[in-house]
């Protein structure tokens, strides 16, 4: 099992919206409402799970933390369960 905290809200990047220079300030303000504080308060070893490319990218911009896709995490954990042959 895993202990999971699910964030409600938007990371602020939302695809092309946050990539456009004219939207940078709005994008960062949205991220500062939920994503930034959640990452800042998470213990150092906490896995940041974000299936969307935009959310993973925003996490790196906001908090210099790499978000991971669920498939990436599952593959890593499954590889650890395999017995050596």
C-alpha positions as CSV (number, residue, x, y, z in Angstrom):
1,X,0.0,0.0,0.0
2,X,0.9,3.6,-0.2
3,X,0.0,6.8,1.6
4,X,-1.3,9.2,-1.0
5,X,-2.3,12.9,-0.8
6,X,-4.3,14.0,-3.8
7,X,-4.1,17.7,-4.7
8,X,-7.2,19.4,-5.9
9,X,-6.6,22.2,-8.3
10,X,-4.5,23.1,-11.3
11,X,-0.7,23.2,-11.5
12,X,-1.0,26.4,-13.6
13,X,0.8,25.3,-16.7
14,X,-2.2,23.7,-18.6
15,X,-0.4,22.8,-21.9
16,X,0.4,25.7,-24.1
17,X,-1.2,28.3,-21.8
18,X,1.7,28.3,-19.4
19,X,4.3,28.0,-22.1
20,X,3.3,31.4,-23.6
21,X,5.4,34.3,-22.3
22,X,2.3,36.5,-21.8
23,X,0.8,33.9,-19.4
24,X,3.9,33.3,-17.2
25,X,2.7,35.4,-14.2
26,X,-0.8,33.9,-14.2
27,X,0.7,30.4,-14.5
28,X,3.0,30.9,-11.6
29,X,0.3,32.5,-9.4
30,X,-1.9,29.5,-10.0
31,X,0.9,27.1,-9.1
32,X,1.6,29.1,-5.9
33,X,-2.0,28.3,-4.7
34,X,-1.7,24.5,-4.3
35,X,1.2,22.9,-6.1
36,X,4.0,25.1,-4.7
37,X,3.0,24.8,-1.0
38,X,2.2,21.1,-1.3
39,X,5.7,20.4,-2.7
40,X,7.4,22.6,-0.2
41,X,5.7,20.9,2.8
42,X,6.4,17.4,1.5
43,X,9.3,15.5,3.2
44,X,12.4,15.2,1.0
45,X,11.8,11.5,0.1
46,X,8.3,12.0,-1.0
47,X,7.5,10.8,-4.5
48,X,5.8,13.5,-6.6
49,X,3.4,11.7,-8.9
50,X,2.0,13.7,-11.9
51,X,0.7,11.9,-14.9
52,X,0.6,15.0,-17.1
53,X,3.6,16.5,-18.8
54,X,2.5,20.0,-17.9
55,X,2.2,19.2,-14.2
56,X,5.7,17.5,-14.1
57,X,7.2,20.5,-15.9
58,X,5.6,23.0,-13.6
59,X,6.8,21.1,-10.5
60,X,10.4,21.5,-11.8
61,X,9.9,25.2,-12.4
62,X,8.2,25.9,-9.1
63,X,10.2,23.7,-6.7
64,X,13.0,22.1,-8.6
65,X,11.5,18.7,-7.9
66,X,11.0,16.1,-10.6
67,X,7.5,14.8,-10.9
68,X,7.1,11.2,-12.0
69,X,4.5,9.5,-14.2
70,X,2.6,6.6,-12.5
71,X,3.8,4.2,-15.2
72,X,7.4,5.1,-14.4
73,X,7.0,4.5,-10.7
74,X,5.2,1.2,-11.2
75,X,7.9,-0.1,-13.6
76,X,10.5,0.8,-11.0
77,X,8.7,-1.0,-8.2
78,X,7.9,-4.0,-10.3
79,X,11.5,-4.3,-11.4
80,X,12.4,-4.4,-7.7
81,X,10.1,-7.3,-7.1
82,X,11.6,-9.5,-9.8
83,X,13.9,-12.2,-8.5
84,X,17.4,-12.5,-10.1
85,X,17.7,-15.2,-12.7
